[in-house]
Amino acid sequence: MKTSYLFARISLLLIFAIGLNFQVVAGPLDSLELKGMIFNNNSRVKDVVVNIYNHNKLFKEIHVKSSNRFVTNLPVNTIVTIEITAPNFHAKRFVIDTKVPGKITKSQLMYSFDIDIFKEDELKNINTSFLDFPVGLVSFDKKKRKFIRNKQYTKRMKKAYLKLWAESQEAERQGKGLE
């Protein structure tokens, strides 16, 4: 009698524990882990400030002092703009659509990136208003089951950024030739 009673209690405890475990795994996942590294060419950028906007309202500000790396969490099912700034550098932005399908795992709620930002004096003597546009667009790919950047958009923007840099270099060479 005692053995069957003990067996019943242990069985109920195991069923409860397994059920609790499934609820944690199947429960709502409410944040996207964002990992970033910021560079200028191959050099670290110090004193970076990462501004995160949720529907164009400042949501979070991260101060990256001595390292060029950071990790943060973003809300899911919204549009988030990531703005990378540092003293004497032009700001760079990209947009993440954090909307996700109903059933995903925590490991699918991650996005890592590295970004190269320009020094202000690298782009002097030219119109830099183009830099206000986001350099990339990121969203959840249902087929690949992970967050990815829009490669076509990023390729176009990178080409435009490189053209801007080349124009700056040409303007600097012409300025030195006139002196």
C-alpha positions as CSV (number, residue, x, y, z in Angstrom):
1,M,0.0,0.0,0.0
2,K,2.8,2.4,1.0
3,T,4.7,1.5,-2.1
4,S,1.8,2.3,-4.5
5,Y,1.1,5.5,-2.6
6,L,4.7,6.6,-2.9
7,F,4.8,5.5,-6.6
8,A,1.6,7.6,-7.3
9,R,3.2,10.7,-5.6
10,I,6.4,10.4,-7.5
11,S,4.5,9.9,-10.8
12,L,2.4,13.0,-10.1
13,L,5.5,15.0,-9.2
14,L,7.2,13.9,-12.5
15,I,4.2,14.7,-14.6
16,F,3.9,18.1,-12.9
17,A,7.7,18.8,-13.5
18,I,7.5,17.7,-17.1
19,G,4.4,19.8,-17.7
20,L,6.1,22.8,-16.1
21,N,9.1,22.3,-18.3
22,F,6.9,22.2,-21.5
23,Q,5.2,25.4,-20.4
24,V,8.5,27.2,-20.1
25,V,9.7,26.0,-23.5
26,A,6.4,26.6,-25.2
27,G,5.6,29.8,-23.4
28,P,5.9,33.3,-25.0
29,L,9.4,34.3,-26.0
30,D,9.5,38.1,-25.6
31,S,12.9,39.2,-26.7
32,L,15.5,39.0,-29.4
33,E,19.1,38.8,-28.4
34,L,21.2,41.3,-30.4
35,K,25.0,41.0,-30.4
36,G,27.1,43.6,-32.2
37,M,30.7,44.6,-33.0
38,I,31.6,48.0,-34.2
39,F,34.7,48.8,-36.3
40,N,36.4,51.5,-38.4
41,N,38.2,49.5,-41.1
42,N,39.8,46.9,-38.9
43,S,40.2,49.1,-35.9
44,R,38.1,49.1,-32.7
45,V,35.9,52.0,-32.1
46,K,35.7,53.2,-28.5
47,D,33.1,55.2,-26.6
48,V,30.3,53.9,-28.9
49,V,26.7,54.7,-28.0
50,V,24.0,52.4,-29.4
51,N,20.6,54.0,-29.5
52,I,17.7,51.7,-30.0
53,Y,14.4,53.1,-31.2
54,N,11.1,51.3,-31.0
55,H,8.8,52.8,-33.6
56,N,11.0,55.9,-33.7
57,K,10.9,56.5,-29.9
58,L,14.1,56.0,-28.0
59,F,13.7,52.7,-26.2
60,K,17.3,52.0,-24.9
61,E,20.7,53.6,-24.9
62,I,23.8,51.4,-24.5
63,H,27.2,52.9,-23.7
64,V,30.0,50.7,-24.9
65,K,33.1,52.2,-23.3
66,S,36.3,50.1,-23.6
67,S,35.1,47.4,-26.0
68,N,33.6,47.5,-29.4
69,R,31.1,44.7,-28.5
70,F,27.7,44.7,-26.9
71,V,24.8,42.4,-26.2
72,T,21.2,43.5,-25.5
73,N,17.6,42.3,-25.8
74,L,15.0,43.8,-28.2
75,P,11.3,43.4,-27.9
76,V,9.7,41.1,-30.4
77,N,6.9,41.8,-32.9
78,T,7.8,45.4,-33.5
79,I,10.0,47.6,-35.7
80,V,13.3,48.6,-34.1
81,T,16.0,51.0,-35.4
82,I,19.6,50.5,-34.2
83,E,21.7,53.6,-34.4
84,I,25.5,53.3,-33.9
85,T,27.2,56.5,-32.8
86,A,30.7,57.5,-31.5
87,P,32.6,60.8,-31.1
88,N,34.1,62.0,-34.5
89,F,32.3,59.3,-36.4
90,H,29.2,59.4,-38.6
91,A,26.2,57.6,-37.2
92,K,25.1,54.4,-39.0
93,R,21.6,52.8,-38.7
94,F,19.8,49.6,-39.6
95,V,16.3,48.5,-39.1
96,I,15.1,45.2,-37.6
97,D,11.5,43.9,-38.0
98,T,11.3,41.6,-34.9
99,K,8.0,40.0,-35.9
100,V,8.3,36.3,-35.5
101,P,5.9,33.4,-36.3
102,G,4.1,31.7,-33.4
103,K,6.3,28.7,-32.8
104,I,10.0,29.4,-32.5
105,T,12.8,28.5,-30.1
106,K,14.9,30.7,-28.0
107,S,17.9,29.9,-30.2
108,Q,16.1,31.4,-33.2
109,L,15.6,34.7,-31.4
110,M,19.2,35.9,-32.0
111,Y,20.9,38.2,-34.4
112,S,24.6,39.0,-34.6
113,F,26.2,41.7,-36.7
114,D,29.4,43.7,-37.2
115,I,29.3,47.1,-38.6
116,D,32.0,49.4,-40.0
117,I,31.5,53.2,-39.4
118,F,33.2,56.1,-41.0
119,K,35.2,58.8,-39.3
120,E,33.9,62.3,-40.0
121,D,37.2,63.3,-41.6
122,E,37.1,60.3,-44.0
123,L,34.0,61.9,-45.6
124,K,34.8,65.6,-45.4
125,N,34.0,68.0,-48.3
126,I,30.9,66.0,-49.5
127,N,27.2,65.9,-48.8
128,T,26.7,63.1,-46.2
129,S,22.9,63.4,-45.9
130,F,22.7,59.9,-47.6
131,L,24.0,58.5,-44.3
132,D,20.7,59.2,-42.7
133,F,19.2,56.1,-44.5
134,P,19.5,52.7,-42.8
135,V,22.4,50.7,-44.2
136,G,20.5,47.4,-43.7
137,L,17.1,45.8,-43.1
138,V,16.8,42.7,-41.0
139,S,13.8,40.4,-40.6
140,F,12.9,36.8,-39.7
141,D,13.2,34.4,-42.6
142,K,10.4,31.7,-42.3
143,K,12.2,29.2,-44.5
144,K,15.6,29.5,-42.8
145,R,14.0,29.9,-39.4
146,K,16.3,32.7,-38.3
147,F,16.8,36.5,-38.6
148,I,18.7,37.6,-41.7
149,R,19.6,40.8,-43.4
150,N,18.1,41.7,-46.7
151,K,21.1,41.0,-48.9
152,Q,19.9,43.0,-52.0
153,Y,19.2,46.1,-50.0
154,T,22.5,45.9,-48.0
155,K,24.4,45.4,-51.2
156,R,22.9,48.5,-52.8
157,M,23.6,50.5,-49.6
158,K,27.2,49.3,-49.3
159,K,27.8,50.2,-52.9
160,A,26.4,53.7,-52.3
161,Y,28.5,54.1,-49.1
162,L,31.7,53.1,-51.0
163,K,30.8,55.6,-53.8
164,L,30.4,58.3,-51.1
165,W,33.8,57.4,-49.7
166,A,35.4,57.4,-53.1
167,E,33.9,60.9,-53.8
168,S,35.4,62.1,-50.5
169,Q,38.9,60.7,-51.4
170,E,38.7,62.4,-54.8
171,A,37.6,65.7,-53.3
172,E,40.5,65.5,-50.9
173,R,43.0,64.8,-53.7
174,Q,41.7,67.7,-55.7
175,G,41.9,69.9,-52.7
176,K,45.6,69.1,-52.2
177,G,46.3,69.6,-55.9
178,L,44.9,73.2,-55.8
179,E,47.1,74.2,-52.9
